[in-house]
Amino acid sequence: MMPVRRDVHPHLPASRIADWHVRGRHVTHFVNALSIFFPAGERFFMDSVRAYRDAVTDPELKRAIAGFIGQEAMHTREHILYNRLMTDAGLPAEPLDRFVGKLLNVLRKILPKSWQLAHTIALEHYTAMLAGGLLADPDQMGGSEPGYHQVWIWHALEETEHKAVAYDVWNAVMKPGLYRYLLRTFTMLTTTVTFWAMVFVFHIRLVMADRECRNKLGGFGGVVRFLWGKPGVLRKMMPEWFDYFRPGFHPWDHDNRAQLARIEPLIAQIEATSARAGVSSRAPSVRAAA
């Protein structure tokens, strides 16, 4: 697949930032916690791939790298605006975002470029798995506030479109053999532990900071059901997670490219949502929400 940079501006009503998900505030804050990782995380992904761009000789892969960087730049922009809505609502998105940025800057300083790319392909597999589940299962977000639903579906579609780019760069620049396999799988294990531990902490921080969120402790049961019961967001990811450890794994082994036919209709929906709100879809989301 050839990723395409799209200048998309979903309309996100500021008043709904803490309760946009159909399953309530606790699940809203779980998904919001994921958004906090994207600005710094996607800059790290772009840098990791960009570091090897000159080593890639395949012209098609070079074009895919340009599209990957373009898409990730757009995602970064929109999640900065999304996260700013959390900050404006009194939620601690800004300090949590700074923490992620500082952590990734440490990794930039201490890890070889190959290890940074290994972390990128592990996290790109996570985004692809989360995106694939969201696109396949309307129960995950169906009935949620339209603008927020749209921004996550748009992000999921583009993550699907470019899900193999970083991995193809990895295969192109890393010498085949046991070291490549062990580095790839080891970083998936360490990424799994650290990423979900941080998501858990960020989620709690958002819930505890939300003054309108009632039954703070009891509400986490709904999140557990969302993740492991029905619809089972994480439960349904497990086969793909284990698949990453196969020596011959490739992201397109799980071929969901048929979902990409939804991109153009979705962009039309985003424009219609913005028009109904009386806001140009070409205006930045944070202005539209103001």
Steps between C-alpha positions, in 0.01 A plus 500: 500500500617855429424740789355836402534818706152646558437840656205406722350713778233312699269720707538423872251673731697621801206443735507125427870430553440312828185309405494446124505118507164321501617283794558797726778699661725216614528352149527852355803562720656167403490602133606855590803354678606341171479840329752645744769267362459595136670840457835397651462138394438573135790745486714213628361269229573756229855556625567125526394437141656821366838391643508214247339672203829549315586131545185391316550444127156378394319800344156368601609469862647851485160630385331304778738655756404849380132411532556346844674814627228721351222303665673488836556875485125554450419264786743687723336833418147379569591326826678813624170682451303210651727494805473876539125454549578272793734758650239774458251277684731472800639156416876436535572433132780756477726364778438143384592596144821663628585180687461292183715748308776492760497120512530471124778758493692281744450203267627710209820572693576154639368255240663419165294596196421133437347465847295815446367353176426172681289688756327681216397181320374351828288806576384524138377142535306606809341791317417269209338246733298766682402657167401168347279414795332840495428478128369144521275542805242782507426417864829658604387858426165490322258756639775726637515877433551524121807725489703289742381180335614639165845607616572152633364323190706731274810431707428124494459495123829679438680284756371202302609653171860545616524213749779319312721796405725510808518120496601496133773753580612270782523203264683708240772638728551227762706196408288182516584258776459414865598846629231671291237257626605523866515881495156523339335263748684627808389856434140383457515344846651807666267733310198300611591533866598867499230628265205342678637591842513864390152484343366364831658784698390768252146362501481520879640853497232614254216335689609638836537852356149498349277668757187393313598132498288319760567159653868535418608158625194299402508638148824319425299177482338632182844559351607144585189369324570728202857367472460133595128418493274645233606640255837379634739748337816346643372143515440497125851636436678207662529271191660782300729586791631142513530497121767771525736237646492278191835516317327570167249753633390794283232761590297422188462136606184643657359642178230755580567733207132475401432743786688772312203550269348691793750788485335725242146455640637577847661824381164600353338425838759712680429792267125456553540490879704821490241665274218409739701652782538818297877458475721458196663156494816676387527683833706342778291286733585697812367817341189320387440387855560839656 
